[in-house]
């Protein structure tokens, strides 16, 4: 006795999508998305720039996207005999390259952490280094503060909209930690 396979319908149910209530819901959603797109377009005007927003507790920091090569979850960290030393946490393999992992929080003066999870930011100008972030970073548009060039306001919509953050200089961060490359 053979069993017949159930037939799969290739058409979507027209009754559900065509109902007046569903149409109202879809129209309202489209209107909200259009408003969000308009706000995003205004936020990304000529005076704004993109940063990788790095939340650390209550503080917000931004790495200029021009300095960021890539981002990925930290899955496996190899500790070395010299770690922890300064901000160096250990080593990680990335696309056939060994990178020294620096804890961004430690570079900013936070207490040392033994956590070996989080996210890695690969740097364009330093292919042998990666920065470890404890919390998930986001790409956002920011508007610089004319009175203080080290600060900016988040222009992108979302949880951090209109909050102030500190723009970080990768060169200054790495110059401050003498253990880098040691």
C-alpha positions in Angstrom: 0.0 0.0 0.0 1.6 3.3 -1.1 1.0 6.5 0.7 0.2 9.6 -1.3 2.3 12.6 -0.7 0.3 15.7 0.4 0.0 18.3 -2.3 1.7 21.6 -1.5 -0.2 24.7 -2.5 2.0 27.3 -4.2 -0.5 30.2 -3.8 -0.8 32.3 -0.8 -4.2 32.5 0.9 -5.9 35.5 -0.7 -8.6 35.8 1.9 -6.2 36.6 4.8 -4.1 39.2 2.9 -7.1 40.9 1.3 -9.2 41.4 4.4 -9.9 45.1 5.3 -8.3 44.7 8.7 -5.1 43.1 7.2 -4.9 45.9 4.6 -5.1 48.5 7.4 -2.4 46.8 9.4 -0.1 46.6 6.3 -0.8 50.2 5.3 0.1 51.4 8.8 3.3 49.3 8.8 4.3 50.7 5.5 3.7 54.3 6.8 5.8 53.7 9.9 8.7 52.2 7.8 8.6 55.1 5.4 8.8 57.6 8.4 11.7 55.7 9.8 13.5 55.7 6.5 12.9 59.5 6.2 14.3 60.0 9.7 17.3 57.8 8.9 17.9 59.8 5.7 17.9 63.1 7.6 20.2 61.6 10.3 22.7 60.5 7.7 23.2 63.9 6.1 26.5 65.4 5.2 27.4 66.4 8.8 26.9 62.9 10.2 29.3 60.0 10.2 29.2 56.2 11.0 30.7 54.7 14.1 30.6 51.3 15.8 28.7 52.0 19.0 30.4 50.2 21.9 28.2 50.2 25.0 30.1 49.6 28.3 27.8 49.6 31.2 26.2 53.1 31.3 28.9 54.6 29.0 28.8 54.8 25.2 31.9 54.8 23.0 32.2 55.0 19.2 34.9 53.6 17.0 35.0 55.3 13.6 33.8 52.8 11.0 36.7 53.9 8.8 39.0 52.1 11.3 36.9 48.9 11.4 37.7 46.0 9.1 35.2 43.5 10.4 33.3 42.3 13.4 32.6 38.8 14.7 31.7 36.9 17.9 34.6 35.9 20.1 34.4 32.1 20.0 37.8 30.9 21.2 40.5 32.8 22.9 44.0 31.3 23.5 45.6 32.5 26.6 49.4 33.0 26.5 52.0 32.8 29.3 52.3 36.6 29.3 48.5 37.3 29.7 47.0 39.2 31.4 49.4 42.0 30.8 48.0 45.4 30.2 45.0 45.1 28.0 46.3 41.9 26.2 43.8 39.1 26.8 45.4 36.4 24.5 45.4 35.3 20.9 42.8 34.4 18.3 43.0 32.9 14.9 41.1 34.9 12.2 41.1 33.9 8.5 44.6 32.3 8.7 46.1 35.1 10.7 46.9 35.2 14.4 45.7 38.3 16.1 46.6 39.7 19.6 43.3 40.4 21.4 43.1 43.6 23.5 40.2 44.3 25.9 38.7 47.7 25.0 37.4 48.1 28.5 40.9 47.7 29.9 42.3 50.2 27.4 39.7 52.7 28.7 40.7 52.1 32.3 38.1 49.6 33.4 39.2 46.8 35.7 40.6 43.6 34.1 38.1 40.9 33.2 38.6 37.2 32.8 35.6 36.9 30.5 36.6 35.2 27.3 33.3 35.9 25.4 32.0 38.9 23.6 32.8 40.3 20.2 36.0 41.0 18.2 36.6 44.1 16.2 39.2 43.7 13.5 41.1 46.9 12.7 42.0 48.0 9.2 45.3 49.6 10.1 46.4 46.9 12.5 45.9 43.4 10.9 47.7 41.8 13.9 45.3 43.2 16.5 41.6 42.8 17.5 39.6 44.6 20.1 37.4 42.6 22.5 34.0 44.1 23.4 31.9 42.6 26.2 28.6 43.8 24.8 27.3 43.6 21.3 28.3 46.7 19.2 26.0 48.5 16.7 26.7 50.5 13.6 25.0 53.9 14.1 25.1 57.4 12.5 26.3 60.2 14.7 26.3 63.9 14.6 29.5 65.5 15.9 29.3 68.0 18.8 30.7 71.3 17.5 31.8 72.4 21.0 33.6 69.1 21.7 35.1 67.1 18.8 35.6 64.0 21.0 31.8 63.7 21.6 28.9 63.0 19.3 25.2 62.4 19.5 23.6 59.3 18.1 21.4 60.2 15.1 20.2 56.7 14.3 16.8 55.6 15.6 16.8 53.0 18.3 17.5 52.5 22.0 20.5 54.9 21.9 18.9 57.7 19.8 20.0 61.2 20.9 22.4 59.9 23.5 25.9 61.3 23.7 29.0 59.1 23.2 32.7 59.5 23.2 34.5 59.1 19.8 37.6 56.9 20.3 40.9 57.3 18.4 42.3 53.8 17.7 45.8 55.3 17.5 45.5 57.0 20.9 44.1 53.8 22.5 47.0 51.7 21.2 49.6 54.3 22.1 48.4 54.3 25.7 48.9 50.6 26.2 52.6 49.8 26.2 52.0 46.0 26.2 50.6 46.0 22.6 52.8 44.0 20.3 55.0 42.9 23.2 
